[in-house]
Amino acid sequence: MTNLNKYLTSAVAGGLMGAAVALLLAPRSGKESRTQLREKGLAFMARSAAQKVKVSNWGNYPKIEAKIHYFDDVEQLRHLLNQLPTVIARGNGGCYGDSALAPQIISTLHYNKFLSFDDEQGIIRCQAGVLLSELLEIIVPRGWFLPVTPGTKLITVGGAIASDVHGKSQHKAGNFSDHLLEMELMLADGQVVKCSAKSDETLFWTTCGGMGLTGVILNATMKLIPIETAYFCQDTIKAKNLDHLMDLFEESEPWPYSVAWIDCLTKGNSMGRGVLMRGDHAKFKDLETERQRQNPLVPPTELRLLVPFNFPEFALNSLTVKAFNFLYYHKQIQDVVKSVVDYNSFFYPLDIIYKWNRIYGQRGFTQYQFILPKEKSRAGMKVILQKIVERGMGSFLAVLKLYGDQHGTLPFAMKGYSLALDFPIRDELFDFLDELDKIVLSYGGRLYLTKDARMSKEMFRQTYPDANKFITNMKKINQNNKFRSLQSDRIGLT
Ligand SMILES: Cc1cc2nc3c(=O)[nH]c(=O)nc-3n(C[C@H](O)[C@H](O)[C@H](O)COP(=O)(O)OP(=O)(O)OC[C@H]3O[C@@H](n4cnc5c(N)ncnc54)[C@H](O)[C@@H]3O)c2cc1C
């Protein structure tokens, strides 16, 4: 029996996740999924305006009963802010934890118009409820791209600003807000104000990455980058362990985009083995096929698959995660593969599987994303990986990335490495994550707020050095604590 077969057989015995995915994934057309996504969101909002509904974000943890309100224009929003004692804004619920959860939620999904597009200069202005996927549909065929995009395009512009999201380009291009020319937001008293990095800098940088605690972002003006094609030249490089992977990252620093998947269940000399992906925008001359050359700015239609229901808890265990990691690492035989791929495959491989969060079952999951300073990353990551291996708490989505600094008063990024790990919610998980917190703290690191569902107030205060400055600035803006979420209460921001 080959190694591969051995792994598959044992994984079947443990409730084979890979096969289950293959059986349960139903093909869908890209168009249907996109439209359906927004329609479903809106139908949900309409239903929930009248009554309390169960709501959660991407991790499906925590789930709460809340009332969701939506608005089409600023008057309706002003009316809502006037009526409701406390609220939090919500975009597409793409944060993993509880930062967009509160008993009263204001959804921006109806507030989604494009306002202007200067396609000579690459400057676009739109309302906060526009999804990045909708932005890309407009800008890519006209030769423009977002300078910063996270690993999903199914989030809103407002959510991207409030979490100040980043992507594979963080070490070169910074965060989403670094490319924001201006925005307007509605404050607690219903006033609409404009701000930018040049005018009302404090309001701007308290709002960018401020997790919705300054007001409801209404619209944004963004600077785009020019592209010749909708494609990327990508190198996929296998690394035999963590040190090798980090060497590859450092050698790839001049590349505009880089990220790595790591196998977090291997031990010994192979601990932290992984696959680094680095890339750059393809020029017309780089395109490889007739199809690409005929329509250089139009990517192929996306294949869409659906996970139709929540998987049972037993489907995800250390055996299935091991099997997945083994297959993923060995699917590429050569050490280096060069290819030209469209932007959806390059940035958003997970978006192909609609509702992939259901594989974690009814109880949901949490993403533990931490960052460590560069000089301590090698040692600290090894300690954390060792803990994960010992406890068999592997995650098949383990994403490593080299970062640069970030603006703002609550920046997650620093010069260093971040690792993002997905863990299904289990009784023993929270004690384990508390143990990881201690290690992260001791190495001078911190956790990413937009993924967090459980960090303590103490951990937050000790790891975000400008927390007090943020609170002082935010409290002057957020009158009567109008804007608050489950997260902001938990970590002591409100
Ligand atoms: C598959 C997947 C991959 C991801 N990859 C990355 C990644 O690579 N990098 C990264 O940085 N993030 C990543 N994320 C996280 C995601 O980009 C952020 O959580 C983002 O903020 C979600 O946007 P949203 O529109 O869904 O906002 P929500 O999740 O609804 O809200 C997030 C926060 O923004 C606030 N907010 C939303 N809209 C407004 C508004 N109009 N005004 C004021 N506040 C508002 C909310 O109050 C909340 O605090 C990923 C998420 C998923 C599901």
The ligand as a Tripos MOL2 file, in Angstrom:
@<TRIPOS>MOLECULE
LIG
   53    58     1     0     0
SMALL
NO_CHARGES

@<TRIPOS>ATOM
      1 C1        -12.8680   33.1230    3.7680 C.3       1 LIG1
      2 C2        -12.4010   34.3800    4.4400 C.ar      1 LIG1
      3 C3        -11.1150   34.8160    4.2400 C.ar      1 LIG1
      4 C4        -10.6660   35.9880    4.8590 C.ar      1 LIG1
      5 N1         -9.3960   36.3940    4.6100 N.ar      1 LIG1
      6 C5         -8.9530   37.5420    5.1670 C.ar      1 LIG1
      7 C6         -7.6600   38.0350    4.8780 C.ar      1 LIG1
      8 O1         -6.9030   37.4420    4.0910 O.2       1 LIG1
      9 N2         -7.2730   39.2080    5.4570 N.ar      1 LIG1
     10 C7         -8.1160   39.9100    6.2880 C.ar      1 LIG1
     11 O2         -7.7050   40.9760    6.7560 O.2       1 LIG1
     12 N3         -9.3490   39.4700    6.5690 N.ar      1 LIG1
     13 C8         -9.7850   38.3090    6.0300 C.ar      1 LIG1
     14 N4        -11.0510   37.8710    6.2990 N.ar      1 LIG1
     15 C9        -11.8740   38.6430    7.2310 C.3       1 LIG1
     16 C10       -12.7420   39.6970    6.5210 C.3       1 LIG1
     17 O3        -12.0610   40.2700    5.4410 O.3       1 LIG1
     18 C11       -13.0780   40.8100    7.5170 C.3       1 LIG1
     19 O4        -13.6570   40.2770    8.6660 O.3       1 LIG1
     20 C12       -14.0260   41.8730    6.9560 C.3       1 LIG1
     21 O5        -14.0980   42.9330    7.8400 O.3       1 LIG1
     22 C13       -15.4270   41.3290    6.7020 C.3       1 LIG1
     23 O6        -16.1850   42.3260    6.0630 O.3       1 LIG1
     24 P1        -17.7730   42.2990    6.1100 P.3       1 LIG1
     25 O7        -18.2930   43.2470    5.1070 O.co2     1 LIG1
     26 O8        -18.2670   40.9180    6.0010 O.co2     1 LIG1
     27 O9        -18.0090   42.9030    7.5470 O.3       1 LIG1
     28 P2        -18.6290   42.2350    8.8570 P.3       1 LIG1
     29 O10       -18.0000   40.9260    9.0800 O.co2     1 LIG1
     30 O11       -20.1000   42.2710    8.7690 O.co2     1 LIG1
     31 O12       -18.1150   43.2640    9.9660 O.3       1 LIG1
     32 C14       -16.7560   43.2980   10.3440 C.3       1 LIG1
     33 C15       -16.4810   44.5370   11.1690 C.3       1 LIG1
     34 O13       -16.6980   45.6880   10.3630 O.3       1 LIG1
     35 C16       -17.6720   46.5530   10.9460 C.3       1 LIG1
     36 N5        -18.4340   47.1500    9.8510 N.ar      1 LIG1
     37 C17       -18.9280   46.5190    8.7560 C.ar      1 LIG1
     38 N6        -19.4960   47.4240    7.9390 N.ar      1 LIG1
     39 C18       -19.3700   48.6420    8.5170 C.ar      1 LIG1
     40 C19       -19.7780   49.9680    8.1800 C.ar      1 LIG1
     41 N7        -20.3940   50.2570    7.0280 N.pl3     1 LIG1
     42 N8        -19.4740   50.9770    9.0350 N.ar      1 LIG1
     43 C20       -18.8090   50.7240   10.1940 C.ar      1 LIG1
     44 N9        -18.4120   49.5050   10.5650 N.ar      1 LIG1
     45 C21       -18.6820   48.4700    9.7410 C.ar      1 LIG1
     46 C22       -18.4910   45.6520   11.8620 C.3       1 LIG1
     47 O14       -19.0790   46.3850   12.9160 O.3       1 LIG1
     48 C23       -17.4360   44.6800   12.3600 C.3       1 LIG1
     49 O15       -16.7300   45.2660   13.4260 O.3       1 LIG1
     50 C24       -11.5310   36.7220    5.6940 C.ar      1 LIG1
     51 C25       -12.8510   36.2950    5.8790 C.ar      1 LIG1
     52 C26       -13.2850   35.1320    5.2620 C.ar      1 LIG1
     53 C27       -14.7100   34.6940    5.4810 C.3       1 LIG1
@<TRIPOS>BOND
     1     1     2 1
     2     2     3 ar
     3     2    52 ar
     4     3     4 ar
     5     4     5 ar
     6     4    50 ar
     7     5     6 ar
     8     6     7 ar
     9     6    13 1
    10     7     8 2
    11     7     9 ar
    12     9    10 ar
    13    10    11 2
    14    10    12 ar
    15    12    13 ar
    16    13    14 ar
    17    14    15 1
    18    14    50 ar
    19    15    16 1
    20    16    17 1
    21    16    18 1
    22    18    19 1
    23    18    20 1
    24    20    21 1
    25    20    22 1
    26    22    23 1
    27    23    24 1
    28    24    25 2
    29    24    26 1
    30    24    27 1
    31    27    28 1
    32    28    29 2
    33    28    30 1
    34    28    31 1
    35    31    32 1
    36    32    33 1
    37    33    34 1
    38    33    48 1
    39    34    35 1
    40    35    36 1
    41    35    46 1
    42    36    37 ar
    43    36    45 ar
    44    37    38 ar
    45    38    39 ar
    46    39    40 ar
    47    39    45 ar
    48    40    41 1
    49    40    42 ar
    50    42    43 ar
    51    43    44 ar
    52    44    45 ar
    53    46    47 1
    54    46    48 1
    55    48    49 1
    56    50    51 ar
    57    51    52 ar
    58    52    53 1
@<TRIPOS>SUBSTRUCTURE
     1 LIG1         1 GROUP 0 **** ****
